[in-house]
Amino acid sequence: MKQLLLLFCVFIASTSSAQNNNTDYNAAIHKLQAKAVAVAKQEQDSAYFYLKTSIALSTQEKQWDHVMDAYFETYNIAFFHNNLDQRKGTLHTIDSLYQKQIDYFKKTNLSLRYHNHINYYYAFHYFRLNNYKLAKKHFQNIIDATENNADTIIKLNKSFLSVSYSYIAKMHTDEGQYALSKALYQKNIRLIKRIDSTNQDLLFSNFNLLAEVLKKEKKHKASNAYFLKSFRYYSAKDSPNTIMSSCFNIAENYIALSKIDSARFYLKHAKAYLDENHIYNTNYHELYSKIYSKENNYPEALTELQQLISFYKNKADRTTNKSLHLANGYKKIGALQLKFNTPVPALKHLDSAITLFTSDTIKSSINAIHLLTTLQLKADGLNRVSSYESTIKTVDFAITILDEIRPEFRNNTDKLFLIENAYPLYETGLQAAFALYSKHNDNHYIDKAFKYAEKSKSALLLEGLLSAKATEYANIPESVIEEEYHIKNNITALEKKLNTNRSESLEDELFNLKNTHRVFIERLEGKFPEYYNLKYNSQTLSIEGTQHMLKANTMLISYFYGEHAIYTLAISKNKKQFLKKPLSAEFTATINTAFRMLGDPKSEVIELKKRLISLHESIIKPINHLESQIIISPDGVLNYIPFAALVDENSEFLISKHAISYINSATLLQELQRKKENNGHMLAFAPAFNDNTKLLPLPNTIKEAENCLIHFKGELLIQDKASLLNFQAKSGNYSILHLATHAVFNDGSPEFSYLAFTPSVSTPYLLYTKDLYNLKLNADLVTLSACESGMGTLHRGEGLMSLARGFYFSGSNAIMSTLWKINDNSTAVVMDHFYSNLSKRHSKSHALQKAQLSFLKANKDTPLSHPYYWSAFIISGHTEALQTPTNYNLYILAITTILLLLLFIKFRKKLT
């Protein structure tokens, strides 16, 4: 970083365009500057004296560019000597000079360069203080002022622009926002290739930074592919610092890949360049600690970390944020001691780290991340010493920090990463709550456990729904809403183009558009505080609120699938239960085998039922007094299991006595119950596919869709009319949407899973998951009568990232979907019964229960009784009976009839 600053200083001083015809003046200035540079490293006061004299002479001559250059030299010397007061004072003077003499600088064509240089100094100053918010602001000032200029101007400011991208990306990396960070590095690499393709130093620097992100994402092979190239490049240039840095990163990846010999080789190579006072000694000790830890050599691993602490205490006087480096060192020792099951000393070191992190006066985002992970470790340690009450306090503190930093994560991929990394925190809290509940039988601990379970679930989905709600309730002008809608639509269109045709120009366009959207949202949140508060409302529904929401015959069963145990919280109107089942490899294998067999109509029914009985005994039977209506909030691999097919000790399916539905969380269910009503009409689609497409014909879908409309008023669109354009135009006007079509799940990119409409040469016909985020529905029910429409990539807390889930973002409050490739004929039968029941004002879950039982009864003792044919269908969301205008008319008629009857009785009594 110091080298970068000196590079900028020389660059600015050597390219000053203002000239002075006074030969004596010029000679004097050059002489004073030469003297200052000559003594700068040994005698900073003398250097300042020469520069002050230079500044006085230049001020007298009104040569403000020379004045500015002298101040830049002053700042660099102060930076070299770690003189914070001198740096701050000089920086403010530079800024003031620039503002006062802005017209002068504009005349010399140096205005942009000086603007960028000043912002760079401010940004770097705040970066070293870990004040990332202000650092990002000043780096962004450079980008905003530079990137939209002509290439000739950009080339003159390429270093400022490239470094600004790199530093902002680096800060995002530190904060755990890896997707955003990678996008910035890739943008920067494209910029360098376009503007300065011969600058290999800058290019490899960005390759290294991109590799660092991949390392943090645990993509160690991909990371080392970059680092090894950089190592060869820097070795050829004999650049000690960059060689050492590459070696350390390569070694760290090899340690993670358990290639210890390779790691030792690169550490030995780095050691050859390392003197005893170099700050990189801390990297060396940390990595050797990891090697010894891998080899289960606890004493040596601990010794290496103690040496790291000793170095920071005794030899790192010039290091900025020394206390925070020490805090991280203590955290690493605590983590090591927990790994080797020595929780008492671990807790002491973790407390030391927490003390240092919480003393941060800037309250920086990076320190908040470090504090959060330290609190997670402490909570684990407290559980190990059975200090459960302290665990609860620690987990609660960590959750407040998590809620504070969550709004800073703008990218969905980064949000998912944050959620998944916070998951162990909730498990630790549940473990403590269960231990305390078992000991004291106090329902307070069930309430606490329910809070942790709710906090762990569907945070991303809830944020999406709350964002839509906030837009509605915060009185945001319609023009602003439309502007965001168009930006989001353009982003989606570009992403779909890039999915089939990679192009650097398209990638740049997408990057710029996403950045425009981020800036738009930040301004929106700043201008409308109510929107911000509603969108990031972190409150979850309590047990009391859940019981108030549930009907008398209903039970919510919320599962938490942890690393060590499954926790079950069963909540009904007047009861609450808290159960724990330790996890085993055998249990996980039973789930995986059962799911595979359920999706195969040829699997052996007797063997399948054995596994379904085993699962019932583990996760349903321990619950007392199951209600007739069950709402399952699954977690982990339990998302793959249709609970309707579980078999009890009497060899009966669970569906035989219980109507079953699904929901991500109780808080989400509460949100979905607030949906608006619609017209109660159905829109049904049955697209046509032929042999000319990759999608096979579906011979029974038209009959299926026709049968659905026997039970509801509405519109049927088949063959060419079942187009994507018609869906987009009409779907917002109906209460029920029925899509009998193909669904294709994209395991590699879940957001590019799609539903197919009738193929067209001239217009799009695939509805991607990504499209659903921009779709506006008001549906009471969406039925996805298609293969695997409920399947998706499993993310901790968020569940399956499926097509079905995408319809929640669109505005649906209940979704029927499937868990595997379904049979076309049996689907038509089940759907017919389902809609018949639904039209009789049964709840959606009860309507599905009756439909599945009817199918089972009709196909008893035939191969069609196999759960493959009927149990793939699951109903999720708000599953109460459809609330249509017809329903309300009947209610009004009934109430009026009763009132008239009462009046008649009263009138007759008076006559009597």
Buried (B, 14 or more C-beta within 10 A) or exposed (E): EEEBBBEBBBBBBEEBEBEBEEEEBBEBBEEBBEBBBEBBEEEBEBBBBBBBBBBEBBBEBEBBBBBBBBBBBBBBBBBBBEBBEBBEBBBEBBBEBBEEBEEBBEEBEBBBBBBBBBBBBBBBBBBBBBBBEBBBBBBBBBBEBBBEBEEEBBBBBBBBBBBBBBBBBBBBBBBBBBBBBBBBBBBBBBBBEBBBEEBEEBBBBBBBBBBBBBBBBEBBEEBBBBBBBBBEBBBEEEBBEBBBBBBBBBBBBBBBEEBBEBBBBBBEBBEEBBEEEBBBBBBBBBBBBBBBBBEEBBEEBBBBBBBBBBBBEEBBEEBBBBEBBBBBBBBBBBBBBBEBEBBEBBBBBBBBBBEBBEEBEBEBBBBBBBBBBBBBBBBBBBBBEEBBEBBBBBBBBBBEBBBBBBEBBBBBBBBBBBBEBBBBBBBBBBBBBBBBBEEEEEEEBBBBBBBBBBBBBBBBBBBBBBBBBBBEEBEBEEEBEEEBEEBBEBBBBBBBBBBEEEEEEBBBBBBBBBBEBEEBBEEBBEEBEEBBEBBBBBEBBBBEBBBEBBEEEBBBBBBBBBEEBBBBBBBBBEEBBBBBBEBEEEBEEBBEBBBBBBBBBEBEBEEBBBBBBBBBBBBBBEBEEBBEBBBBBBBBBBBBBBBBBBBBEEEEBBBBEBBBBBBBBBBBBBBBEEBEBBBBBBBBBBBBBEEEBEBEEBEBBBBBBBBBBEBBEBBBBBEEBBBBEBBBEBBBBBBBBBBBBBBBBBEEEBBBBBBBBBBEEEEBBBBBBBBBBBBEBBBBBBBBBBBBBBBBBBBBBBBBBBBBBBBBBBBBBBBBBBBBBBBBEBBBBBBBBBBBBBBEBBBBBBBBBBBBBBBBEEBEEEEBBBBBBBBBBBBBBBBBBBBBEBBEEEEEEEEEEEEEEEEEEEEEEEEE
